Amino acid sequence: MVRRSDWVVIACVLGLFSSSAIAFRGGPPAGANGSTASFGASCQGCHGLAVGAGSVQILGAPNTYTPNTIYNISVRVADPAKLGAGFQISVEDAAGLHQGNLILTSPIFTQHNSGWVNHTGSGVNNAVANWAANGNSATYSMQWQAPATDMGSLTFWAAGNAINNSFFSDGDTIYLTNVSALFSPGTGACCDDSVGNCQEGLTQSACESGGGRFGGGGSTCATINPPCLAPTGACCFEFGACDEGVAQFTCEGGGGRYGGEE
């Protein structure tokens, strides 16, 4: 079986016979950001190991992620000696499986690539055109929606290619970085089913330690399922009258005798 890292090398070798392929102006092959899913392969396989004065940063990545939350993230590549930049990013678990959903907010400048997101040719052209005005840097923006459940520690992996704009791979500098995020259940609705009382903004541990039912991270009293409703039954009073469909706390609070759930 040919691993993804081998395909990156093959793409670079084939690029020796095509100047357009060497530069990957329209985007690198999938799995070129040094991540676990990339088997450590990166854009350095084509562009070399040159050390520069620049950097690549992942901006907006959370330290902790909560279920289904959408985060605004971006990749910033800077280098005072270059003229533009491209990038590639992925979000993976410890096994190298892509997690969550990377959402394109600038589809002209960014594109999906088999689980990764990277620049387009228009994205690089835009970076070159605005490089000096942006302080010798380029920023590619997108969103990431966290998975619905706890997937353990996740890592954001990014590669930034600061280019000399020659349309060839030589003379460029590759920067690599990664940041991690831990799972947090967040806060949500907490229902006390015995009385039908619902509170919002509680953590799961705080809710369950008080005997409540946690509705999940991000839930509200309007969305908790099943709904937070007190059980009802017959309520009788000393003067002989009985009413049905009355909650226990309402019945007993009014001096009645609760007959149990219907």
N, C-alpha and C positions, 0 to 999 in steps of 0.2 A: 504494500500500500504506500502511495506517495503522500507524505505529510504536507500540510499547508506550507511549512517552512521551506520544503523542497520546491514547491511551486513558485515561491518568491524568488528563490535562486534561479530557477529555470527561466522565469520572466526576465530577470536581469541578464542572463546569458543570451537569450533571444534578442534582448534589446541592443546587443552589440551590433546587430545588423540593421537597426532602425533607429534613427536619431529621435523620432517622435516617441518611440517606445521607451527609450532610455529615460526621458525626462518625466514620464507619467503625468503630463500636464493635466490630463483629464481625470486623474485619480490613480492612486497606487493599487496594486493587487490586494485583495482581501488578506488580512493577517500579516500586516507589516508594521505593527506598532509595539512589538516586543512583549506582547501579552502572553498569558498562559495558553490561550487558544491559538496563538501564533507560534507556539513552541519556541518562543524567544526570538523568532525572526523579526527583523525590522527593516526600515528603509535604508539602514546602514549597509545592507547587503548589496544595494545598488549604488548608493551615494558615498560610501566610504565612512571612515572613522574619524574624520577631521574634527578637531576640537575648536569651538568658537567662543565668542564672548556673549552669545545670546542665551535664550532659554525658551522652554515651552511650559505653559501653565494651564492647569484645569481650574477654571473659575466657576464658583457656584455649586460645586459638588458637595453634598451634605456630609457631615461627620456621622450622622445617623439618618436612616431612611425609615419612613413610616408607610404602611401599605397604601398603594395606589396614588401616593402623593406625586405631583408633577413639579419638578425642579427646573429652573432656568439655568443652564450651564453653557460654558463656552470654552474654547481652546484658543489661547493667545500665544502666538509665536513672535519673538522679537530677536533682532540681531542688528547691531549698528553697522555691520560690514556687508549686509546683504540688501537685496532689492525686492523681495517678496517672500511668500511662504505658502505651503500647503500643510495638510494635517491628516491624521487618522485617529479615531477614538473608538473604544469599546468598553462595555461594562460587564464584568465576568465574576463568577463565583470561584471558589478555590479550585474547582475541577476544570475551569476554563469554559464553562457553559455561559452563554450570553444571558443576562438577566435584565428584567425590566424592558422598557421600550424607549429607544431613542427616537425622538420626534423631530422631524425637519421643520424649522421655522423660516429658513431661507433656502428653499429648494433650488434656486438658481445657482447658489454658491456651494451647497452641500448636497450629498447624495448617500443613499443606503448602499452598502456593499457587503452582502452576505453576512449580516450581523454586525458589521462595522459601519461607521459613518466617516466619510472623508470629503475632501474638497472636490469641486468640479473644475473644468478648465476656466469657466467664467469666474469661479471663486478665486483662482490664482491670478487671473487678469485683473480682477478688482483689487486684490491685495497689492499687486505691483503698482497699480494706478494711484493708490492711496497710501503707499508705504511711508513716504516721507511725512505726509500730513498726520499720520497716526503714530509718529515718533519711532519710525523704523520698526513697525510691528503690524501684525494683522490678527484680527479676532474673528473666529467663526462661532456663531451662536446656534443653539438648538435647545431642546428640552429633553428631560429624561423622566419617564414615569416609573416609579418604583414598583416592584412586583407586589402581588396581593397578599403574599404570605412571607413568613420569615425564611429567607434564603441564606442566612448566615452572613458572614462578612463578605462584602462585595468590593471589587477593585475597579476603579476607573483608570484605564490605560490610554496614554496619548503619545503620539509621535508628531513632532513638528519638523518640517523641512524648510529651513531658511535658504532661499535660492539666490543665485547670482543672475538669474534670468537669461541664461545662455541657451536654454532648451536642451542642454545636455546634463548628465548626472554629475560630472566632475565640477568641483568648485562649490558644491552645496554643503550645508552642514545639518546633520540630523540631531535633534534633541529628543530625549525620552523622559517621561515622568509617569508617576502613578500615585493615586491617593485612594484610601480605603474608607468604607462606610459600614457601620454596624447597624443591625436591625433594632428598631424601637417600635413597640406597639402603638405608641402615641396615646392620645386620649379619645374618649368617645362617650356614648350614652351608657348610663348604668340604671337598671330597673330593679326596684324592690317589688317583686311580683306579689308579695303578701298584701301590699296595700296599694299597688299600682302607682307608686311614686317613681318618677324618672328624674335623674340628674345628668347634666352634660359636663364634659370637660374633665372626666375622671380617668385615671389610668386603670388598666385591667386589674392590677394588684390591689389598688385602693378599693375598687368596686367589689371584687370577690371577697376581700378580707372582711367587708361589712355585710356579707351575705347577699350581695346583689348579683344581677346577671349582666355581664358586659356585652355591649352590642358590637364591639369591634372598633378598631381605630378609625376615626373620622365619622363615626355614626352619630346621629342626633336622636332626640326623643321622637321626632317625627318619622325617622327611618328605621329605628330599631325593629328587628323582626325575630319572633313575633312581637306584636305591639305590647306596650307596657300598660296593661289593664288589670285592675284589681278583680279578683274573683267575686262573683255576686251570688246571693242566695236569699232565702226568706228572712225577714226581720219582723219579730213579733213584740208587741208591747203589753204591759200589764193590763191595760184596759181592753185587751182582746183583739185589737186590730193587728193585721199582718200585711206586710208589703213584700212583693217579690222583686228580684233584680236589684237588691241593695248590697253595696259593698260592706264588708265586715266592719271596717273602721268607721263608716258612716252610720251604720246601724248602732253599734255600741257607743259611738260618740253621742248619739241622740237618746241614749237610755234604753235601747231595745235589746232583744235577745236574738243573736245571730243563729240561724238554723243550719248553717253549713252551705257549701257550694251547691249550685243547682246542677 
